[in-house]
């Protein structure tokens, strides 16, 4: 369904939209604005989904198991050592 509505554009916005139409990239000013709104809708939905995922992760982490600073340090040191050995092994293969 299409709804006709009246909108206001700045001179720069109108000139840009007309240029896109004149270049043949869009069939009309309406098509330019519709595409712009679709892009904004998609961007907004993507950001909303990202925020929801981050919130869910924060809740999951807050409800999850906490480890001590010492355990965290040990895990980080072990991870770094594994990566160091992995790197040295690859360097020897060269």
N, C-alpha and C positions, 0 to 999 in steps of 0.2 A: 504494500500500500504506500502511496506517495502522498505526502502532505505538503501543501504550499504554505510557505511562511516568509515573512519579511525579516531580513537581517541587515545589520550595519557593518560595513567594513571600512578600515582605514584606506586612505588613498594608496598606500604601499601594498596592502593586501589585495586590493582590487586590481592594481596594475600587475601584480605577480600572477594572480589567477587568470587574468586576461591573456597574459603572455603565454601561460601554459596551454590555453585554448588555441591561441593563434599559432603556436608551434605544432599543433595537432596532437598534443599529448593527451588532451581531454576533449570531449565533444561539446562541453558547455561549462559555464561557471558552476552550475549545480553539481555537475560531475566532479569538479575540482573539490568543492566543499564536502560532498558526500565522501570522497576518498579520504580527505583530511580527517573527517569525523570518524571514519572507520579505523584509520591509523591510530587516532587518539583513544578510541574505545579499546582496541587491541592492546595498546601500551598500558592503559589503565588496568585492564583485566590481568595482564601479565604481572604488573607491579603488585596488584592486590593478591594474586596467587603466591607471589614470592614472599610477601609479608605474612600471609597465612601460614606458609611452610616454615618460615623462621619462627613464628609464634609457637607453632606445634613443636618444633625442635627445642625451643626454650622450655616449654612445659615438660617435654620428655626428659630433657636433661635435668630440670629442677626436681622431677619425681624419680630420677634414676639414682644409681649408687654413686656416692662421692668417694674419692680416694684421697689419701693423705698427700701432703706435699712431698714427703719422702718417697712414697710409691710412685708419684707422678715423675719425680726426678729420675728414679730408677728406670721407669718405662722410657722416658725420653733418652736417657743415656744408652739403653739397650737398642733403641731404634737408630740412634746415630751410629752406634758401633756396627750394626747390621748394614747400614747404608755405606759406611766407610769401607767395610770388607767387600761389599758389592762393587763399589767404585774401583777399589784396588784390583779386584779380580778382572774387571773389564779392562783396566789400564794394562795389565799384564798380557791380555789376549791381543793387544794391538801390536 
